[in-house]
Amino acid sequence: MDKKTLTKGARTRTALINAALQCFAESGYHGASMRLIAERAGLKAVGGIYNHFYGKEEIFTEVVRTHHPVNQLAPALADSDGVTLEALFRDAARRMAAQLGADNGMALVKLMFIELVEFDGKHIAQLFESLFPHVMRFMQRISLQQDELRKAPPPVIMRAFIGSIYAFFLTELLLAGTPMTTTSDLDDLMDVFLHGALKAET
């Protein structure tokens, strides 16, 4: 194939992946037909999909690899910066929130749940292999400032931190416009994460 044909093929494959994300978000994995995905991607016939993918599960796998929030969060962690550990966590939180708060945020939430409910999270394990070095870089930076932390294993701290950001993002979407979201922001969340919900002992 010449370069022009390859470029067109790559564009079509990308269009299919992006179209599939929206179809899965709207209709679920089983409700999104191959015909609908083809139409959304601008293909004239369903058969055109099979020039790029063997079937719907392979498309879903590529959607997860391309669009799952974990793909953006791990590099955001690795790129975070801060002189102190608190500054490092706050910068990481801002970077992660910026990635999660993209225009297609609700579609990404639905993708996460489809992956968990319909595939038992099997694609996440595959993703983690390639993203683990990013996470390790952040954990190593935490370990270098261990004296600023309570005595807890770094993996536990990481799970608490990432879980807090995910929970904040999900509740921002699900409770949008309610007092639960209009009176709080990410800095408030980080204050609770870093310093606890209880008043400091005097």
N, C-alpha and C positions, 0 to 999 in steps of 0.2 A: 504493500500500500504506500501511496505517496503521503507527504506530510499533510497536505490539505485534507485527505480522507481521514487520517488519524485525528486531526484537530476536530473535524466534524463529529467523529465518533465519540471523542472525549466530551464534546459539548452535549451530545445527546445523552450520554451516560449520566452526566451531571444533572441534566434536566429531569431525567427519570428519578434520580435519587431525591431531588428537591420536591418533585411532584408527589412522590411516594410519601414523603414526610407529612405533607398536608393531608393526603388521603388517609393515611393511618391515623392521624390525629383526629380527623373528622369522623371516621367510620370504624376505627379499630382495625386490628390486623385482618380478621376474617371478613369484615364488612367491606374492606377496600379491594375491589376487583382489579384484575390486571387491565381490563378495558378502561376503567376509570383512570388508572395510573397513566396509561398510554395517552388518553385524551388530554389529561392535564399537562403532560409533557410535550404535547403538540405532535404526537405521532399519528399518522393516518390509519395505521393498522396495529392490532395487538401483537402481531407476529414480529414487529420491529423490536419489541422488548427483548426477544430471545437472541438477538444479535449481541446483546450486552450481558444478559443474566439468564441463568438456567431456570429460574422460577421465582415465585414471590418471596420465599424465605431468604434467598440470596439477596434480593433487593432490600429486604428488611435488615439483613446483616450489614449491608453497606450504608443504609440510613443510620443505623446505630453507630457505626464506625465514623461516619462523617459528622453527624449532628448531635450525638448524645452529649449532654452537658459535661460529662466527665472529660471529654476531649479538650474542652476549653479550660476547665477548672485546674487540671493538673499543671499545665504550663503557666497559668496565672499564679499558682502557688510558687513555682520555681522562680518566676520573675520578680516576686515581691521583694521589697527592700525596707530596711529600718535599722537604725543604730541600736535601739533597745529591742528587747523581745516584744514588748507591748506595741511598739511602732511597727515591727515586722508583722504581727498578727493583724493590726488594723489595716495596714497596706494590703495584705493578702485578702482580707475581707472585702475591701473596696474593689480590688481587681476581680474577685470571684463574683461579687454582686453585679458588676458591670457586664460580665459575660452572661450571667443568668438573666439579666434584665433586657435582653435583646427583644426586638419586635416580635419574634416568633416564640416568646417565652412559654405561652400556654401550650403550644404544639410540642415543645420540648418536655414539658411536664407530662403530657399524655404519652409521649414516647417512652418516658421512664416507666410509667405504670404498665404500658403494654409489654415492655420488656420483662418486667417483674412478674406480671400476672400470667401472661400467655407463653412466656419462654423460660420462666423460673430463673431469670437473671443470667442465663448461660453466656450471653454475649459480653456481659460486663467483665467476667473473668478473662475473656480473650483480650478485651481492651486494656485491662489492668497491666498485662504483661508489658505492653509498649509504653504505658504511662507511668509505670512504677519508678523509673529513674527520676522523673520530675518530682514525685512525692518524696523520694528519698533525699533529694537535694534540700527540700524544705525541712524535713525531719532532722537532717544533719545540722542545719543551722540552729534549730531549736536545741539540739543536744549540746552545741557549743556554749549555750547560755543557760545551761541546766540549773545554775545557782539561782536564777530568777524564778524558777518554777517550784511548785509543790512537788513532793515526791510521788510521781506517777509515771508509768512507762510512756515514752513519746508516742507510740501507736494509739494509746488510749486518748491522749491529748488531741491527736490528729482527728480521731473519730468524733470527739466531742466538738471540735472546732468546725469541721466540715459539716457535721450534722446540724449544727446551729445555723450555719449559713443557708443550707438547704431548707431547713424549717422556716427561716425568715422569708426566703424567696417564695415558698409555697403558700405561706399564710398571706403574704402581700398580694398574691394573685387571687386566692380563694376568698379573702375577706376585704377585697378592694372596696373603698368607699364607706367602710364601717369605722366606728371609733377605735376598733382594735388596730387599725393601720394608720389612721390619720394622726394619731398621737404618739407615734413611735418612729424611730429610724434606725439605721444600721449602727450608728455610734452608740445608741442606747443598748442595743444587743451586745456590742462588744464590751461595754462597761460591765454588763452582767456576766458575760463569759470570762472576762479577765479578773474581775474583782468580786464576783459572787452576788447573789441576790440579798444576802443578809448584811446588815450594818456591821462595819468593822468594830471589833471589841475595843473598848476604851480602857 
